[in-house]
Amino acid sequence: MSTPTTSALKSCNPILEKLIPIIERVKERVKKKRREKSCDFNLFDVFSPKETMHSKILAHLLDPNGTHGQGDLFLRGFLEMKKIDIDPKEGNWEVSCESERIDICLERKNPESIVIIENKSHGACDQKNQLYRYWHRKMYLDRSHKIHGDEEALIKFYKENEKRYKIVYLTWDGSKEPSENTLKRPPQIKGNAPKKLPLAPTPLSFSDLANCIRGLINEIPEENHRLKEYLQQYMDYSLNKINKNTMSAEIRESKIFSTFEKWDTILYLFENLESIQDNWLEHFFAKLKDLKIDPRWVVETAFDPWPKANHIFWRLKEEKYKNAPLQVCLSVNPECEEVTWGISLTYEPAGISERKRIAQSLCKHEYKILRNIFKYIDTSDDTSLKWWPAWWIISLKPSIDHTAVTPSQFLWYCEYMSKDVLSQMEKNLKNVFAQTELFINLIKEIKK
């Protein structure tokens, strides 16, 4: 990306001077609305469920015995939406999740019906023979005595019974189709089984699901606000409606970009944002390298192309410590929205057991001084170890007025308030340098 020229940036100034007060007023209105109504708050946005969690959420809703207390309301709505079964109220349905590697399976013994849901909500690739294997296990093996004949006979059977047997292929927007590879018979399956999946998968999008749930909300008792709010948040998340809706609406209503020049100015700055921030970081790293350090230490910089991250780190100078497992490091990672400053490992621990061993060493009383230099991540129990960052063992998330900052905000402070940032970091470094012998002891203990 090219670096913006000085003259081009100067030409933006008059327009920005007009835009900034308007944007500030919009921000204040958005802040007021969020405070009064929490209109952009969504728990699903906080923990960003992956495919397995989506499957568990959906399976729980579809389960007539789920704690939602609505019986077969969601199951019936889903089955009717996909035109499954003549009367879904008949018989007892069983819902399983992540059983035999199948994301969700709906089964009813009498009258017999089977619905397999393959969840590709995050765009995962089809595994080889995946859908065929699921069909073979749930719809063929235990029922081969009921289905006689060759591949043509099976195709005819499923066509005649399409309301009772379904493989639903769930994707985010419904555009992804199963690959040919996933529909073919695997070589280990012998006998008279067909060479290809004898029923066509039924496509389903999260938009379809969200609209189905929306249509069922009115059937939930009016006073059940808890479940209704949960479903509304899940629908919003599924339809990608949670990314600062309020700000978007306010900007549109305020007509901030009513002239092309205003919009073009914002686009120009946005297109050059990366190079601007890179330039700020380069200057700040140069200032950090100029800080006076203990002669037993050296300072170096490094860049990771993926995910894009810049690091500056201080390590022990002696040759025997060149490959030591510990260093002091500042890492700025815009792609992962992370800025971390503290003592880090120089390698990734091989699993929970090694992390636990390192954590137990760090928790010893003699290393309390090192722990207190930065905000310590408690890794003393198995539960927290599961979420413990792979590299950082003592870290400080940079903050302003006790509020964590994003990489972009941090880089602004590095450029325009560098004196304050440098002062704090220099203080941390001096405290580490003063404990060099203790730092060496910790290295030796980790290397045992």
FIMAR-872157 format. One record per residue (C-alpha): residue in one letter; x, y, z. Coordinates in steps of 0.5 Angstrom, whole numbers, plus 500, padded with zeros to 3 digits. Example, Ala and Ser with C-alpha at 12.3 -4.5 7.8 and 13.67 -1.06 7.14 Angstrom:
BEGIN
A525491516/S527498514/
***
This chain:
BEGIN
M500500500/S503507498/T504512503/P500518503/T503524501/T503531505/S500535500/A494530500/L493530507/K493537508/S488537503/C483533507/N484538513/P479543511/I473537510/L476534517/E475540521/K467540518/L466533519/I469532526/P464536530/I459533527/I461526528/E463528535/R455530536/V453523533/K458519538/E454523543/R447521541/V450514540/K453513547/K446516550/K442511546/R447505548/R446507556/E439508556/K437502552/S444497551/C441497543/D448494541/F449489546/N449482544/L452476549/F453472542/D458477540/V462477546/F463469546/S463469538/P460461538/K464457533/E460451529/T460446535/M457451539/H452453534/S450446534/K449445541/I445452541/L440449536/A440442538/H437445545/L432449542/L430443538/D429438543/P422438546/N425437553/G430443553/T430448559/H427453554/G420450557/Q416450550/G416443549/D416441541/L415449539/F421450536/L422443533/R415443530/G417450527/F423447524/L420441521/E414445518/M419450515/K423444511/K416440510/I419434514/D414429516/I406429515/D405430522/P411432526/K407432533/E406424532/G411420536/N417422541/W423425538/E430424540/V435430539/S442428539/C448433538/E455431536/S454424537/E457419532/R461426529/I454428527/D452435528/I445434530/C440428529/L433428530/E430421530/R423418531/K422411532/N414411531/P413413525/E420413523/S423419521/I430421521/V433428520/I441429520/I443437520/E450438518/N452445520/K457449516/S455456519/H463458519/G464455512/A468449514/C470444508/D466438507/Q470432509/K471426504/N465422504/Q462426510/L455426508/Y455419505/R458416512/Y452420516/W447417512/H450410512/R450410519/K443413521/M439411515/Y442405512/L445400516/D440399522/R434399516/S437395510/H432390511/K426395510/I430398504/H431393498/G434393491/D439397488/E441405487/E435406483/A430403488/L433407494/I433413490/K425412489/F424410496/Y427417499/K423420493/E417417496/N419418503/E422425502/K418428508/R421423513/Y428422511/K432429510/I440431510/V439438512/Y446442509/L446448514/T450454511/W451462513/D447464507/G445458504/S450459498/K454453499/E453447496/P456440498/S462438494/E461431490/N467428494/T462428501/L457425497/K461419495/R461412498/P468411502/P472405500/Q471401506/I464401506/K463394502/G456390500/N450393496/A451400499/P450405493/K456408490/K453415491/L448418497/P441416494/L438423497/A439430495/P441434501/T436440503/P439447503/L438451509/S441458511/F441461518/S437467515/D432461514/L432459521/A432466524/N426468520/C423461523/I424463530/R422470529/G415467527/L415463533/I416468538/N409470538/E407463541/I411464547/P408467553/E408474553/E411474560/N417470558/H422476557/R428471558/L427467553/K424472548/E431476549/Y435470548/L432468542/Q432476539/Q440476541/Y441470537/M437472531/D441478531/Y447475531/S445470526/L443475521/N450479522/K446485525/I450487531/N456491528/K454498531/N447498528/T446504532/M452508530/S450506522/A443509523/E445515526/I450517521/R445515515/E440520519/S445525520/K447525513/I454526515/F457524508/S452529504/T457531499/F462527495/E468530498/K467528505/W466521503/D472521499/T476524504/I474519509/L475513504/Y482516503/L484516510/F481509511/E485506505/N492509508/L490508515/E495501515/S501505512/I500511517/Q499506523/D506503521/N509509520/W507511528/L509504530/E516505527/H517511530/F515509537/F520503536/A526507534/K524511541/L524505545/K530502542/D534509544/L532508551/K538506556/I538499558/D542495562/P548492559/R546485560/W541486556/V539487548/V533490544/E531487538/T525488533/A521482529/F515482525/D510476524/P507476517/W501472519/P497474523/K501481522/A504483528/N510487530/H514486536/I520489540/F523485545/W529485550/R533479552/L539477556/K545479552/E550473554/E551468548/K548462553/Y542465554/K541467546/N535461546/A533463553/P525461554/L523468556/Q524475554/V520482555/C516484549/L511489547/S507486541/V502490537/N497485533/P492489529/E489483526/C487480532/E486486536/E491485541/V496489544/T500486550/W506488554/G510484559/I514477560/S513472554/L515465552/T520465546/Y516458544/E509455545/P508450550/A507443548/G500443551/I496444558/S501440562/E507444560/R503450561/K501448568/R509446570/I511453568/A505456571/Q507453578/S514455577/L512462576/C507462582/K513460587/H514466592/E521468590/Y518470583/K513475586/I517481585/L517479577/R509478578/N508485581/I512488575/F506487570/K499485571/Y499477573/I495472569/D493467574/T495460571/S495456578/D489452576/D487447571/T480452569/S484458567/L490454564/K485452558/W484459557/W491461558/P495465552/A500460549/W506465550/W504470555/I506469562/I506476566/S502481562/L499488562/K494490557/P495497556/S490502558/I488509558/D484511565/H483503566/T480502560/A483497555/V485500548/T485497541/P492497537/S489503533/Q488507540/F495505543/L498507536/W495514537/Y498515544/C505512542/E505518537/Y502524540/M503522547/S509518547/K513521553/D507518557/V507511554/L515511554/S515513561/Q511507564/M515502559/E521505561/K519504569/N517497567/L524495564/K528498569/N524494574/V526488570/F533489569/A534490577/Q531483578/T536480572/E539475577/L531473579/F530473571/I535468570/N533463576/L526463573/I529461566/K533456569/E527453572/I523453566/K528449562/K529444567/
***
